[in-house]
């Protein structure tokens, strides 16, 4: 007769199978589905979401969890029980009808957003977003009553377990005190060494060819993943079938290539998670912030280093048939291009110095939105005010490049935005530890060899899954809990030293 743990793990293998189908269907919705498939896909995903929710919160799980406390389990099994309990308690408080309504509303809102953003149409978007926010507030209220956390923290917990807004506020206050003046200094310095234009026509075919080459160099396993196109670059799918996307514009290859590098970092975390734990919560990525750290280690820490640019430049020149003697295509100019700082409007195109300010703006708005301090109708004015304060950019009337530029709120991902910058801090902290333990790692990267870096990540992050808490994971890997110092030092070293 199976014991309680065996029953529990068998149940979650079935949950994992359904989550697999949900993940691939969601990827297809974003990357391949025709527009006319939207309503029925939204309904199907809502139904599947309720089935998964009901399985994760079934009353027998509570009994199994209680029975597991009397079993002799190993470290990974105990961690799996802990993570199942966390997931169970996090979802059991939510009624199925709310899950279904939220899924329908967010699917409809996200699908409409694609057209509204292109049309700069806030008026059509506003009532749909109001419905999503209303349901998110209901969820946050229920979670808050159950957990004792604030409404916003109860949503943040879903993406970044153990993190609280008071800690986020502390870290972001450091950044707000440092970054505006720092950006001024960098912009002043860059005036003396401007980027030389490389033209404005780069075929999509050539960009895709370059992206695929770079994915292979970084260590992406093409037997278990693929590259496609979507409105918004993302990484989806499952561990054995990881789907990443980018987007192309023929007047700029920088955006698509670095999106590929970024999403490949996410993908290799997925591909490197613990094997043999199909469907088990202990094997999933530790948090959204840790996930983001893996993409930013590849894109920012390694991918925009002088060493990697020296390796990448000949590939770029060959791909676009450029002459090495052309000053625009030199290693130095390409490095300037990839480390150019600009107060831009678009978060996903932002450099690493201004990107946190985009995140802080969104974090402050969404926290106030969920706590009921502001309403959806207030978003455009708040957005413009904060953009002027943090980045000196006017977005009045420009919804496309203002408050409609991101998919997250339309998809009900409240509590997700701060994890981007938490991930940037983690990435800098981890890369500092990598360089300490592997002193020649940048020389390896300069030769196009990512095996040392990837091996360190596999051992210290990817292969750990959710065995450890975020604090314990970082402490074991780097010797300290999360702080902003390594990120700030990284910025000063790269841009001012």
C-alpha positions, 0 to 999 in steps of 0.5 A: 500500500502506498504511503501518504507521500507516494500518493501526494507525489503521484497526484502532483505528477498528474497536476504537472501533466495538466500544467504542461498542457496549459503552458504550451496552450498559453505559448500558442495563444501568444505566438501562433494562434489566429486572432479568431481563436481568442474567445474559445482559447480563453474559455478552454484555458479558464476551464483547464485553470479551474481543473488544475486549481481544484486538483491542487486544493483537493481536500485529500491533499490536506490529509496527505500533508498531515500524514507526511509529518509522520514519515521518514523523508529525505531532504528533497522529499521534505522540501517537496512537502513544504512546497506543496503545502505552500502552494495548497494553502496559497490556492485553497482559499480562492473559490473556483468561480473567482479563478474562472472569472479572473482567467476569462477577464484577463484572457479577454483583456490581454487579447484586446490589448494587442490591438489597443496598444497598436491603436493607442486606444486607452478608452477601449482598454480601460473598462476591460482592465477595470474588470481585471483589477476588480477581480485581482483586488478580490483575490488579494483581499481573500489571500490577505485575510487568509495569510495576514499579509497586506493585499499587495504582499499577498500577490507578491508572495505568489511570485517572490516567496518570502519577499515583502513590500517593506523590503522592496521599498528599502531596496528601491529607495536606494536605487531612486537615490542613486540612479537619476544622478548616475544616469546624468553622469553617464549621459555626460560621459557618453557625449564624448564617445557617441555611437556610430550608426550602422544603418537601419535595415537588417533583414529578419532572416539574418537577425533570426540566423544570428539569434539561433547561433548565439543561443547555441553558444550560450548553451541552449538545448535545441532538442528541448526547445525552440525560438519563435516570434510574439508581440512581447518576448517571453519564455514559456513551455515546460522543462523538456519543451522550452519555448522562447520568443523575440520580436523583430524590427528591420531598422534595429537588430539590437532589440531582437538579439538581446531579447534572445540572449535574455530569454535564453537565460530563462530557458536554460534555467528551465532546462537545468532544473532537477530531473526525476521530479516531474510535476513536483513543486520542489523542482520548479524555479525558486522565484520570479526574481531568481528566474530573472537573475538567470536571464540578466546574468546572460544578457547584462552581466556576461552578454554586454561585457567587453569580453563577450562583445569582442567575441560577438562582433565578428559574428555580427559583422559576418551575419550582416556582411559588414567590413571590419574596417568600417568604424561603425562595425568595430568591436568598440562601437558595438560595445558602445551600442550595447551599453548605451544609456538613454532615457527612453519610453519603453521598458523592454528596450531600456538599458540596465541603468534606467531599467530599474526606474521603469520598474519602480514606476510600475511597482508604485502604481500597481501597489497603490492600485491593488491596495485601492489607493488609486483607480484604473482611470488614474493610471495615465496621469500617474504614469506621466507624472512618474515618467517625468520625475524618474526619466524626464519623458512626457507620455501625455496622450501616448498610451502606446508607449506609455501605460499600454506598453506592457502586457502584465496588468492586462494578464493580471500579473500584479506583484510581478514587476518588482521581480525584474529589478530584484533579479537584476540585483541577484544577477550582479550578486551571483556574478560577483561570486562567479568571478570570485570562484572562477577568476578566468570566467570572463576570459572564457566568455571572451572565447565564446565558452560559457561552460564555466558560467553555466556549470556554476549556475547549474550547480548553485541555482538551476539544479536546486529547484525550490529546495531552498528559500530565496535567502538560503539559495543566495546565501549558499551561492554568494555568501550573503542575503540580497542587497543592492551593493553589488548591482550599484558597484556593477553599474559604476564599474561598467559605465563610469570607471 
